[in-house]
Every structure is written in C-alpha cells, then in structure tokens.
Amino acid sequence: MGTLTNKRILLGVTGGIAAYKSADAVRRLREAGAEVRVIMTAGATEFITALTLQAVSGHPVYQHMFDTGAEAGDVQGRTSAAGGRMPRAAMEHIDLARWADIVLVAPASANFLARLAQGRADDLLTTVCLATEVPVAVAPAMNQQMWSNAATQSNLAMLKKNGISIFGPAEGSQACGEVGPGRMLEPADLVKLVSDLFTTGELDGLTMIVTAGPTWETIDPVRGLTNRSSGKMGYAVAEAAVEAGARVILISGPTSLPDPARVQTIRVESAQEMYDAVHAHVRATNIFIGVAAVADYRPAQKAGNKIKKTDETMTLELTRNPDILASVAALKPAPFTVGFAAETEDLEQQARQKLKNKNLDLVAANRVGPGLGFGTDESSLLLVEHETVTELPIQPKTKLARALIHHIAARYRAKKFATVHVLRRP
Ligand SMILES: Cc1cc2nc3c(=O)[nH]c(=O)nc-3n(C[C@H](O)[C@H](O)[C@H](O)COP(=O)(O)O)c2cc1C
C-alpha cells in the first residue's frame, strides 16, 4: 500500500518534449496506489501516443471534448473498470472534474499555462480544470527562455493567485541544448509532491483510534454471528486521519481489506476482543472514532464442537456485549469521542438519542438498506452534535472520510480551546 492509496488522479499531458516522462509518472503514481486517468491535449499527441498512456494507465485516454461517439462508446467499459461513479456520455468534462481527487498537469507547456491563467476552456483539459473543485497542480516544462519570459512569469503569478500549485521546474541541461530553469521535475518528485498535497496537517501531533468492520461472535467452530459491514468507511477514515497528520491505530474486525499504509492496524474478531484492544490503547488517545459495526449480543455459550442438526427448531441464548463507545466516552478524561450510527429509519432522531445516551461529542449517521451504506463505495453522512446538524452529501467514501476528518479536527480544536479557556478562568 502506498502513499496515494485510493486516490483518483487525473493527469493532463500537454505538448512538450517532457511528455515522454508522463508514461513513467503514470506508472509511479499507480505504484503509489493511485488510480490514474489521462487527458491529452492535441499538442501532446505530437510527442507521445495515446496508446502508450492507455497501456500504462490501464484506461482509455481522453482527448476530445466533442467526440460524442467515442464518449458514448467507451463509457460502459470505464464504469465497470472504475467500480465507482464515472463519466456519462457527452458530459465527460464535468464527470471527470468530479471524479478526480486532484488534477496534475505534467508536463505543462507555456501555452497551456497561458490558457489556464486566462480561464480559457478551449479543449477538454482546460475545461476540466475550470470545472473542477479539487486541487489543480501543474509541472511546467519548457525552454529556459520561454520560462523566463515576462508573459510566462505573469501567467504563473496569476495561477498562484488562483490557488494552482506549481511543481518545479528544475534547472539543468535541456533538450534544446541550453542550460537553465525549465526542466520538468522527475516523476518520483511529482509523486512526492502530489502525496504532500493530500497532507493537511490538521491533526499533527494527535493520536487517534479508529474501529472498523464487523465483529464475529462465535457460535461453534464453523459458525458465527456477524453483520454486513465491509470496513471500507472505517479504513477510509483511518487513511484520511493519517493524511491529516494523526498517528492512527486502526482496530479492525474481520474484513478482506489490506492494512492501510502508515496506520498501526490491530486485527480482532469479537466485540470483546475489540473492547480489550481499544482499552489497551485508548488512554493515550486524543480522538476516538467508532466506525465498527459491533455486535450488541454474542452467544452465551461457545460450542466446542460443531452443533449437530437435531430438533426442528433451536434456540440460541445471547448475552450483551460491552458497549465500546459508551465505555470510551465515560473515561475521565475521555478522548473526543465520535460514534457512527447505521440506521434504516429516523436517522437524525436515532443519532441524537445515541449522542445523548452515550455522552458522545458527535454521531455520524448514515442510512443503510438495499444498495445503501454497507459494502458500497459511496455514502453520505449526517453529523449530529449537541447544537448542530451538518450534512455531508453522497460521495465516494474516501472523499467523505476526508470531509469528516476535516470537521472533526475543527471541533476537536474548538473543544480543546474552550476547555483550556474555562480552566484558566479565575
Ligand atoms: C519539437 C518541439 C518541442 C517543444 N517543446 C516544448 C516544451 O518543452 N515546452 C513548451 O511549453 N512548448 C514546447 N513546444 C511548443 C508547444 O508544443 C506548442 O506551444 C503547443 O501549441 C502546445 O500545445 P498545448 O499546450 O495545447 O499542449 C515544442 C514545440 C516543438 C515543435
């Protein structure tokens, strides 16, 4: 697992000599865990073929804004390959803009920088850059005179002012034989800079526990009670917290997901094991987020051998599991405690009940049911707090997790500041 796991990167390639490095950039971004789609300008196709970038990215390359036949024809293939929300026919500029977590243009020609600075939308790439709300980064590459030209420099100043990240360029010998600034950064440097863009630092220096997945309550050696949680949301929350700078301990029930990068993952099975693992680490924790779908009950007895079929009916006696969330919120001092509530009805009311009963700081509620919540790649959340309710609309769980972490970081800081303030009052 790399530093860009689950990130969706839209790579724009424009017409410069350094376009030959774009293929290596795609490969390295994918090695770092990202899913990469490529848009080429007409100029770029003079330097590198779409076939090469299609081969290394594993997806058809986008080139034309008005090529309705091609858009309609390959949308279905992309939909299944992406496994998520992907372009509808003839609206690629909008759907690609929404699909991406970041747009990286490498190499970015002088001509492209000029068009971007002016806010032009005269090809697919510039249109997507205008239509997206995610970060846009450019890696300029050009002859050193073109780079130093006052027009290029004033375009760059405009781009910086508009919030565009400028990666490089490096100095050195150039393809034209001159020496100076204008070389595109190496693909490995671009991967590092893209990774850094996802790092917010909002939770720097803080420790967080995230629980995720279902629990498994053993009935006998081959059977157990569990639920439909896939762990996707909890894992996405853990990853988003790492990006925000936290040290994260992920305590996970049984899932088929790999351990996230840069996260200390502890695997458990039952609710009791999850409770024990949480309490072994929670004392040094600033924030606790209980995303796991923990079984409320477990079989009163675990059979040592496989239970045989005998009577027409059978009764399984269940006993209550410890309430992990409530036990964490009751600690003195307690970490900032966030619970998840998966409900089929009365979302806000149920969440508010849970908030009060367990004395939590925040409940993130989501609706579950056929096609909603468990196992899906997209979800929405209602963030219920004592004074406020905030809605995070439907979006990929990775983006949703980042929005949630951003919200929690702000609330954590506000609560900490309020506490310090009260303590210092004479
Ligand atoms: C051989 C050759 C190499 C070029 N290399 C660069 C380059 O490295 N950087 C650049 O900004 N323009 C370069 N250009 C000029 C661009 O290809 C030209 O401005 C083109 O219109 C860019 O189109 P685009 O920005 O839409 O991709 C080069 C042109 C040629 C003929």
Ligand as a Chemical Component Dictionary entry (heavy atoms), coordinates in Angstrom:
data_LIG
# 
_chem_comp.id                   LIG 
_chem_comp.type                 NON-POLYMER 
_chem_comp.pdbx_formal_charge   0 
_chem_comp.three_letter_code    LIG 
# 
loop_
_chem_comp_atom.comp_id 
_chem_comp_atom.atom_id 
_chem_comp_atom.alt_atom_id 
_chem_comp_atom.type_symbol 
_chem_comp_atom.charge 
_chem_comp_atom.model_Cartn_x 
_chem_comp_atom.model_Cartn_y 
_chem_comp_atom.model_Cartn_z 
_chem_comp_atom.pdbx_ordinal 
LIG C1  C1  C 0 9.949  19.946 -31.021 1  
LIG C2  C2  C 0 9.112  20.826 -30.162 2  
LIG C3  C3  C 0 9.292  20.824 -28.805 3  
LIG C4  C4  C 0 8.539  21.651 -27.979 4  
LIG N1  N1  N 0 8.744  21.606 -26.634 5  
LIG C5  C5  C 0 8.045  22.417 -25.831 6  
LIG C6  C6  C 0 8.246  22.401 -24.436 7  
LIG O1  O1  O 0 9.069  21.648 -23.914 8  
LIG N2  N2  N 0 7.511  23.238 -23.674 9  
LIG C7  C7  C 0 6.596  24.077 -24.195 10 
LIG O2  O2  O 0 5.956  24.822 -23.419 11 
LIG N3  N3  N 0 6.350  24.101 -25.509 12 
LIG C8  C8  C 0 7.037  23.290 -26.345 13 
LIG N4  N4  N 0 6.811  23.313 -27.694 14 
LIG C9  C9  C 0 5.724  24.167 -28.213 15 
LIG C10 C10 C 0 4.353  23.524 -27.953 16 
LIG O3  O3  O 0 4.311  22.213 -28.459 17 
LIG C11 C11 C 0 3.243  24.362 -28.545 18 
LIG O4  O4  O 0 3.200  25.607 -27.868 19 
LIG C12 C12 C 0 1.897  23.698 -28.477 20 
LIG O5  O5  O 0 0.955  24.588 -29.047 21 
LIG C13 C13 C 0 1.469  23.358 -27.059 22 
LIG O6  O6  O 0 0.148  22.911 -27.071 23 
LIG P1  P1  P 0 -0.651 22.526 -25.756 24 
LIG O7  O7  O 0 -0.253 23.482 -24.717 25 
LIG O8  O8  O 0 -2.095 22.662 -26.123 26 
LIG O9  O9  O 0 -0.322 21.118 -25.469 27 
LIG C14 C14 C 0 7.560  22.490 -28.538 28 
LIG C15 C15 C 0 7.371  22.503 -29.915 29 
LIG C16 C16 C 0 8.137  21.670 -30.709 30 
LIG C17 C17 C 0 7.908  21.695 -32.216 31 
# 
loop_
_chem_comp_bond.comp_id 
_chem_comp_bond.atom_id_1 
_chem_comp_bond.atom_id_2 
_chem_comp_bond.value_order 
_chem_comp_bond.pdbx_ordinal 
LIG C1  C2  SING 1  
LIG C2  C3  SING 2  
LIG C2  C16 DOUB 3  
LIG C3  C4  DOUB 4  
LIG C4  N1  SING 5  
LIG C4  C14 SING 6  
LIG N1  C5  DOUB 7  
LIG C5  C6  SING 8  
LIG C5  C8  SING 9  
LIG C6  O1  DOUB 10 
LIG C6  N2  SING 11 
LIG N2  C7  SING 12 
LIG C7  O2  DOUB 13 
LIG C7  N3  SING 14 
LIG N3  C8  DOUB 15 
LIG C8  N4  SING 16 
LIG N4  C9  SING 17 
LIG N4  C14 SING 18 
LIG C9  C10 SING 19 
LIG C10 O3  SING 20 
LIG C10 C11 SING 21 
LIG C11 O4  SING 22 
LIG C11 C12 SING 23 
LIG C12 O5  SING 24 
LIG C12 C13 SING 25 
LIG C13 O6  SING 26 
LIG O6  P1  SING 27 
LIG P1  O7  DOUB 28 
LIG P1  O8  SING 29 
LIG P1  O9  SING 30 
LIG C14 C15 DOUB 31 
LIG C15 C16 SING 32 
LIG C16 C17 SING 33 
# 
